[in-house]
Each structure stands twice: as C-alpha cells, then as structure tokens.
Amino acid sequence: MDLPSASPNPEKPSPPRPPEPTSEIVTDPGRAAELFRESVAIMARLRAPGGCPWDREQSFDSIRKYTLEEAYEVFDAIERRDFPHLAEELGDLLLQVLFYAEMAANEGRFSIADVLNHLNRKLIRRHPHVFGEEAARSAGNQANVDAAVEGSSAAVLRNWEEIKAAEKSHSASAPQSRLDGVQRAMPALAEAAKLGAKASKAGFDWPNWRDLLPKIVEETAELEAEAAAGESAKKHAVEAELGDLLFTVVNLGRHLGIDSEMALRGCNLRFRERFRLMEQSSPRPLEELAPEELESLWSQAKDKLRSGQTA
C-alpha cells in the first residue's frame, strides 16, 4: 500500500534523507536500530501538526482494513518466493504497527516503546532455554518448565504452551469456555479449524474423516431447502446454513491433515490460471459464448495446465 507523503513544512526540520537502496544486506543491529528510529521519526512527522493531512485524519478504524491487506500481501510474496518484494511488503506491514502506535501515543494510550517492551519481555520469558530461567522470571514467566530442552523443538513448544497458559491464568478475565482460547482475530477458515480441534480435545468430534461425508450431504440438503424457499427475509437462514456447510468442510480438512486456507488459496490460483487460458484461447469475448462453449474452453484449459502445455 502506498500512503500519501507529507508536504514540505519550512517550520519543522525534515527527518534525515533515507539512504539510497543497496543490494548489500545490512546485518548490523546498530544500523537496524538507527533505521527503525528514523522510521518512528518519519511516522511522528506525518502525524504532527503541519504533517500529512491524510495521515492526520486516520483512525484505528479507518486503517485496520489496510492491516489485513498488507498481511495478505506479505503472505502472497512468501508464496511466490519474491524476496525483494517481500522486503518491501514487510516494510508496509511494519508501517501499520508504527501508525497504530503513533495514533495511540497521540491519544495518550501507549507508544511504540511500550509495543517493543511487551514484545521483548514476551520473547525472553518464553525462551528460558535461551536467555536463562532467571531472565525469564524477571520478564514475567510464572510457569515451572524445564529449560534444558537439549535441542528439541518439541520440548520448546511444550514449554511455550505452558508459559503461555500461565500468563492467561494470571490475566484479569478468566475464560468462560475452553473455546475462548481461540482468537477471533484470524481468518474464518483458520478459526473454524482451531475451534474444531479444541472441541475435539473434549471428545466432541467425528471419529473418522469418512464420518464427515454424510454430514456434508446433510448440510448441503439443509442449505438447498433454505435457498429454495426464495424468501429474502430468510437470507440470514441461508447464510447460517452455508456457514454450517463451510464449517463441516473445514473440519473434514482438519481430519485429513489439510489446511483449508491453503487449499482454498491453491484453488483460487488454479482458477485464475484456467480462466486466463480461457480468455487467451477464446476466438471471441467470453461473454459472447454459449454455456457449452465456455465449458469446453474450461475443460481445455484444465487439460493444458495438467499436461504443462501453457507456453
């Protein structure tokens, strides 16, 4: 996402000019700290009186949609192994953090220093095997874990979960349900899979993936019945039935060891590729073709991609 830049203001000094892009990879922590300090100063300048009108008008609600957008752009760059682009997208994602922190500082709530302090303390207290048990305790660790993980990532994860659980047990609000541990702040497909996994630990689950197939048929029939009613006032009922069907399909993926989000992203990519081939192969605009002609082009596109004949 490209944000509007600030207009020159003769009354306030501008931040130092950023260095020209270089192919050299900077690994010096001091240099990284210097650049981060510069980013914080730039964000403060944009939000300050006389800064950028657009930036000054923004609120937590107005920019939150960009946060999701930037996170998905990072995800996309990783999938494509576009590492030069990934560096840029990570910068855009970091901009969101700086933006929220600066707005919070403007309102007297917290600052970027508080954000970093929370992060640093969390990393130290959840890694006693790296920083030592005394440092972890000083950073707030209240769980009794064995710091001698002996190079075992599984042991590290066990300790992480125990420390995390201890943090939650000492929080102000106690959970009312074991499902409260599943955050709402995630894509719905991921949330559905995590809810199913949590319920499974209580024995509330389908015994086998095959048992979900009749359930999918059942949910499809219920969706069909509601949709066939054709009453606009019952749109919420159709939405609910579609949600039930999606939830069941996601949990089928969980039983099969498939991440539904990744499965759908793969499907979306295949659809893009096939549709693009349809457009390239069609003698006329697609909207001028009959349904059977469109179906034929679709089948041809699938065959070409399957055989690798896309050149």
NUKOLZA-503056 format. One record per residue (C-alpha): residue number from 1; residue in one letter; x, y, z. Coordinates in nm, 3 decimals, m for minus. Layout:
N
DORO   num   residu        xx        yy        zz
DORO   NUM        A         X         Y         Z
...
// end
This chain:
311
DORO   num   residu        xx        yy        zz
DORO     1        M     0.000     0.000     0.000
DORO     2        D     0.137     0.339    m0.095
DORO     3        L     0.041     0.611     0.153
DORO     4        P     0.036     0.982     0.065
DORO     5        S     0.355     1.158     0.164
DORO     6        A     0.383     1.469     0.376
DORO     7        S     0.412     1.814     0.222
DORO     8        P     0.727     2.020     0.298
DORO     9        N     0.693     2.239     0.605
DORO    10        P     0.957     2.513     0.648
DORO    11        E     0.872     2.549     1.017
DORO    12        K     0.981     2.197     1.107
DORO    13        P     1.303     2.017     1.013
DORO    14        S     1.256     1.718     0.788
DORO    15        P     1.388     1.379     0.901
DORO    16        P     1.723     1.272     0.756
DORO    17        R     1.707     1.160     0.395
DORO    18        P     1.689     0.778     0.380
DORO    19        P     1.990     0.608     0.225
DORO    20        E     1.973     0.502    m0.137
DORO    21        P     1.866     0.141    m0.194
DORO    22        T     2.153    m0.103    m0.196
DORO    23        S     2.198    m0.468    m0.274
DORO    24        E     2.410    m0.510     0.038
DORO    25        I     2.232    m0.693     0.320
DORO    26        V     2.265    m0.495     0.644
DORO    27        T     2.303    m0.725     0.945
DORO    28        D     2.442    m0.476     1.197
DORO    29        P     2.188    m0.440     1.483
DORO    30        G     2.306    m0.085     1.542
DORO    31        R     2.230     0.013     1.184
DORO    32        A     1.891    m0.158     1.206
DORO    33        A     1.814     0.035     1.525
DORO    34        E     1.915     0.359     1.354
DORO    35        L     1.681     0.290     1.061
DORO    36        F     1.398     0.193     1.295
DORO    37        R     1.448     0.515     1.492
DORO    38        E     1.428     0.704     1.163
DORO    39        S     1.101     0.525     1.072
DORO    40        V     0.948     0.622     1.406
DORO    41        A     1.053     0.985     1.349
DORO    42        I     0.904     0.987     0.999
DORO    43        M     0.572     0.849     1.128
DORO    44        A     0.563     1.109     1.405
DORO    45        R     0.635     1.382     1.149
DORO    46        L     0.350     1.267     0.925
DORO    47        R     0.103     1.278     1.216
DORO    48        A     0.232     1.603     1.365
DORO    49        P     0.072     1.946     1.308
DORO    50        G     0.173     2.059     0.962
DORO    51        G     0.233     1.699     0.855
DORO    52        C     0.031     1.498     0.604
DORO    53        P    m0.345     1.582     0.608
DORO    54        W    m0.438     1.227     0.508
DORO    55        D    m0.226     1.066     0.779
DORO    56        R    m0.355     1.308     1.042
DORO    57        E    m0.718     1.225     0.958
DORO    58        Q    m0.680     0.850     1.003
DORO    59        S    m0.812     0.649     1.298
DORO    60        F    m0.778     0.292     1.422
DORO    61        D    m1.098     0.202     1.239
DORO    62        S    m1.005     0.366     0.912
DORO    63        I    m0.669     0.193     0.864
DORO    64        R    m0.746    m0.151     1.007
DORO    65        K    m0.858    m0.279     0.665
DORO    66        Y    m0.511    m0.193     0.531
DORO    67        T    m0.354    m0.409     0.801
DORO    68        L    m0.528    m0.719     0.668
DORO    69        E    m0.442    m0.616     0.313
DORO    70        E    m0.074    m0.578     0.396
DORO    71        A    m0.063    m0.908     0.585
DORO    72        Y    m0.204    m1.090     0.283
DORO    73        E     0.043    m0.914     0.052
DORO    74        V     0.325    m1.044     0.273
DORO    75        F     0.169    m1.392     0.254
DORO    76        D     0.148    m1.368    m0.125
DORO    77        A     0.511    m1.260    m0.162
DORO    78        I     0.622    m1.556     0.052
DORO    79        E     0.419    m1.800    m0.158
DORO    80        R     0.576    m1.663    m0.477
DORO    81        R     0.925    m1.660    m0.320
DORO    82        D     0.952    m1.298    m0.433
DORO    83        F     1.204    m1.198    m0.170
DORO    84        P     1.285    m0.845    m0.299
DORO    85        H     0.911    m0.774    m0.297
DORO    86        L     0.877    m0.943     0.043
DORO    87        A     1.122    m0.694     0.195
DORO    88        E     0.905    m0.409     0.068
DORO    89        E     0.581    m0.571     0.188
DORO    90        L     0.723    m0.635     0.533
DORO    91        G     0.805    m0.264     0.545
DORO    92        D     0.443    m0.184     0.459
DORO    93        L     0.328    m0.417     0.736
DORO    94        L     0.567    m0.253     0.982
DORO    95        L     0.420     0.081     0.878
DORO    96        Q     0.086    m0.038     1.015
DORO    97        V     0.246    m0.105     1.354
DORO    98        L     0.410     0.238     1.356
DORO    99        F     0.081     0.401     1.253
DORO   100        Y    m0.120     0.238     1.534
DORO   101        A     0.147     0.314     1.791
DORO   102        E     0.171     0.680     1.687
DORO   103        M    m0.208     0.723     1.698
DORO   104        A    m0.213     0.562     2.044
DORO   105        A     0.066     0.793     2.159
DORO   106        N    m0.130     1.093     2.027
DORO   107        E    m0.422     0.982     2.246
DORO   108        G    m0.202     0.914     2.550
DORO   109        R    m0.265     0.539     2.547
DORO   110        F     0.075     0.382     2.471
DORO   111        S     0.376     0.435     2.246
DORO   112        I     0.596     0.229     2.016
DORO   113        A     0.829     0.185     2.315
DORO   114        D     0.550     0.005     2.502
DORO   115        V     0.490    m0.218     2.200
DORO   116        L     0.859    m0.313     2.184
DORO   117        N     0.879    m0.362     2.561
DORO   118        H     0.584    m0.603     2.555
DORO   119        L     0.743    m0.793     2.267
DORO   120        N     1.089    m0.814     2.424
DORO   121        R     0.958    m0.930     2.762
DORO   122        K     0.741    m1.195     2.596
DORO   123        L     1.029    m1.331     2.389
DORO   124        I     1.257    m1.353     2.694
DORO   125        R     1.003    m1.511     2.930
DORO   126        R     0.900    m1.771     2.671
DORO   127        H     1.260    m1.870     2.591
DORO   128        P     1.418    m1.964     2.926
DORO   129        H     1.633    m2.220     2.740
DORO   130        V     1.799    m1.930     2.553
DORO   131        F     1.806    m1.640     2.800
DORO   132        G     1.811    m1.839     3.125
DORO   133        E     1.545    m1.910     3.382
DORO   134        E     1.632    m1.605     3.594
DORO   135        A     1.589    m1.369     3.298
DORO   136        A     1.263    m1.542     3.204
DORO   137        R     1.133    m1.497     3.559
DORO   138        S     1.233    m1.132     3.556
DORO   139        A     1.039    m1.093     3.230
DORO   140        G     0.726    m1.237     3.393
DORO   141        N     0.743    m1.614     3.345
DORO   142        Q     0.530    m1.781     3.615
DORO   143        A     0.536    m2.138     3.482
DORO   144        N     0.765    m2.413     3.608
DORO   145        V     0.925    m2.554     3.296
DORO   146        D     1.243    m2.745     3.222
DORO   147        A     1.477    m2.507     3.045
DORO   148        A     1.706    m2.794     2.939
DORO   149        V     1.539    m2.865     2.605
DORO   150        E     1.856    m3.026     2.462
DORO   151        G     1.789    m2.905     2.109
DORO   152        S     1.435    m3.045     2.098
DORO   153        S     1.186    m2.817     1.920
DORO   154        A     0.900    m3.027     2.063
DORO   155        A     1.023    m2.952     2.416
DORO   156        V     1.045    m2.583     2.327
DORO   157        L     0.681    m2.586     2.209
DORO   158        R     0.568    m2.763     2.528
DORO   159        N     0.741    m2.502     2.741
DORO   160        W     0.599    m2.222     2.524
DORO   161        E     0.243    m2.350     2.572
DORO   162        E     0.289    m2.392     2.948
DORO   163        I     0.430    m2.042     2.987
DORO   164        K     0.153    m1.902     2.768
DORO   165        A    m0.112    m2.086     2.974
DORO   166        A     0.037    m1.945     3.296
DORO   167        E     0.015    m1.595     3.150
DORO   168        K    m0.353    m1.643     3.071
DORO   169        S    m0.431    m1.791     3.413
DORO   170        H    m0.298    m1.475     3.578
DORO   171        S    m0.485    m1.240     3.345
DORO   172        A    m0.772    m1.027     3.475
DORO   173        S    m1.051    m1.201     3.283
DORO   174        A    m1.089    m1.576     3.327
DORO   175        P    m1.218    m1.766     3.022
DORO   176        Q    m1.578    m1.886     3.035
DORO   177        S    m1.515    m2.165     2.783
DORO   178        R    m1.218    m2.360     2.657
DORO   179        L    m1.301    m2.215     2.316
DORO   180        D    m1.220    m1.868     2.449
DORO   181        G    m0.858    m1.959     2.385
DORO   182        V    m0.925    m1.949     2.009
DORO   183        Q    m0.883    m1.592     1.895
DORO   184        R    m1.150    m1.428     1.679
DORO   185        A    m0.874    m1.224     1.517
DORO   186        M    m0.793    m1.465     1.236
DORO   187        P    m0.938    m1.573     0.901
DORO   188        A    m1.267    m1.757     0.946
DORO   189        L    m1.134    m2.078     0.790
DORO   190        A    m0.845    m2.091     1.036
DORO   191        E    m1.078    m2.009     1.326
DORO   192        A    m1.313    m2.293     1.227
DORO   193        A    m1.027    m2.543     1.219
DORO   194        K    m0.899    m2.431     1.559
DORO   195        L    m1.247    m2.445     1.713
DORO   196        G    m1.290    m2.800     1.584
DORO   197        A    m0.951    m2.901     1.721
DORO   198        K    m1.029    m2.752     2.064
DORO   199        A    m1.368    m2.926     2.081
DORO   200        S    m1.201    m3.250     1.975
DORO   201        K    m0.989    m3.246     2.293
DORO   202        A    m1.315    m3.268     2.489
DORO   203        G    m1.425    m3.567     2.281
DORO   204        F    m1.671    m3.364     2.075
DORO   205        D    m1.565    m3.461     1.724
DORO   206        W    m1.629    m3.701     1.438
DORO   207        P    m1.435    m4.025     1.496
DORO   208        N    m1.311    m4.050     1.139
DORO   209        W    m1.291    m3.828     0.831
DORO   210        R    m1.534    m4.058     0.650
DORO   211        D    m1.797    m3.971     0.910
DORO   212        L    m1.797    m3.612     0.785
DORO   213        L    m1.905    m3.706     0.433
DORO   214        P    m2.270    m3.782     0.528
DORO   215        K    m2.267    m3.463     0.737
DORO   216        I    m2.165    m3.263     0.431
DORO   217        V    m2.455    m3.417     0.239
DORO   218        E    m2.689    m3.329     0.528
DORO   219        E    m2.568    m2.969     0.548
DORO   220        T    m2.594    m2.934     0.168
DORO   221        A    m2.957    m3.050     0.179
DORO   222        E    m3.039    m2.802     0.455
DORO   223        L    m2.878    m2.522     0.255
DORO   224        E    m3.071    m2.623    m0.054
DORO   225        A    m3.400    m2.624     0.139
DORO   226        E    m3.344    m2.273     0.276
DORO   227        A    m3.224    m2.133    m0.057
DORO   228        A    m3.518    m2.288    m0.244
DORO   229        A    m3.763    m2.106    m0.015
DORO   230        G    m3.674    m1.788    m0.205
DORO   231        E    m3.773    m1.553     0.075
DORO   232        S    m3.547    m1.250     0.100
DORO   233        A    m3.636    m1.221     0.468
DORO   234        K    m3.475    m1.561     0.525
DORO   235        K    m3.139    m1.460     0.383
DORO   236        H    m2.988    m1.491     0.730
DORO   237        A    m3.105    m1.853     0.741
DORO   238        V    m2.935    m1.927     0.408
DORO   239        E    m2.620    m1.760     0.537
DORO   240        A    m2.632    m1.972     0.853
DORO   241        E    m2.670    m2.295     0.655
DORO   242        L    m2.386    m2.200     0.422
DORO   243        G    m2.174    m2.133     0.730
DORO   244        D    m2.260    m2.478     0.869
DORO   245        L    m2.155    m2.639     0.541
DORO   246        L    m1.826    m2.446     0.531
DORO   247        F    m1.755    m2.534     0.895
DORO   248        T    m1.806    m2.904     0.821
DORO   249        V    m1.582    m2.892     0.513
DORO   250        V    m1.308    m2.715     0.711
DORO   251        N    m1.320    m2.987     0.975
DORO   252        L    m1.302    m3.253     0.706
DORO   253        G    m0.978    m3.086     0.600
DORO   254        R    m0.859    m3.091     0.962
DORO   255        H    m0.919    m3.466     0.984
DORO   256        L    m0.730    m3.515     0.657
DORO   257        G    m0.440    m3.300     0.776
DORO   258        I    m0.519    m3.030     0.519
DORO   259        D    m0.510    m2.657     0.595
DORO   260        S    m0.835    m2.528     0.443
DORO   261        E    m0.697    m2.178     0.393
DORO   262        M    m0.407    m2.314     0.193
DORO   263        A    m0.636    m2.548     0.000
DORO   264        L    m0.863    m2.261    m0.098
DORO   265        R    m0.570    m2.037    m0.193
DORO   266        G    m0.442    m2.314    m0.418
DORO   267        C    m0.788    m2.350    m0.572
DORO   268        N    m0.805    m1.974    m0.631
DORO   269        L    m0.470    m1.982    m0.808
DORO   270        R    m0.577    m2.271    m1.030
DORO   271        F    m0.900    m2.087    m1.115
DORO   272        R    m0.700    m1.776    m1.214
DORO   273        E    m0.472    m1.981    m1.439
DORO   274        R    m0.757    m2.172    m1.605
DORO   275        F    m0.968    m1.861    m1.660
DORO   276        R    m0.671    m1.675    m1.808
DORO   277        L    m0.622    m1.962    m2.056
DORO   278        M    m0.990    m1.949    m2.144
DORO   279        E    m0.956    m1.578    m2.227
DORO   280        Q    m0.643    m1.639    m2.433
DORO   281        S    m0.791    m1.936    m2.623
DORO   282        S    m1.133    m1.793    m2.699
DORO   283        P    m1.193    m1.664    m3.054
DORO   284        R    m1.444    m1.413    m2.917
DORO   285        P    m1.504    m1.234    m2.584
DORO   286        L    m1.619    m1.486    m2.323
DORO   287        E    m1.949    m1.305    m2.264
DORO   288        E    m2.045    m1.376    m2.626
DORO   289        L    m2.006    m1.753    m2.590
DORO   290        A    m2.275    m2.007    m2.514
DORO   291        P    m2.256    m2.206    m2.187
DORO   292        E    m2.141    m2.521    m2.368
DORO   293        E    m1.862    m2.327    m2.539
DORO   294        L    m1.746    m2.187    m2.205
DORO   295        E    m1.747    m2.536    m2.055
DORO   296        S    m1.540    m2.665    m2.347
DORO   297        L    m1.282    m2.387    m2.302
DORO   298        W    m1.268    m2.461    m1.929
DORO   299        S    m1.200    m2.831    m1.993
DORO   300        Q    m0.932    m2.747    m2.249
DORO   301        A    m0.764    m2.509    m2.004
DORO   302        K    m0.760    m2.778    m1.733
DORO   303        D    m0.607    m3.029    m1.975
DORO   304        K    m0.339    m2.784    m2.089
DORO   305        L    m0.237    m2.698    m1.733
DORO   306        R    m0.238    m3.062    m1.634
DORO   307        S    m0.006    m3.153    m1.922
DORO   308        G     0.209    m2.842    m1.882
DORO   309        Q     0.121    m2.706    m2.226
DORO   310        T     0.086    m2.342    m2.125
DORO   311        A     0.360    m2.184    m2.332
// end
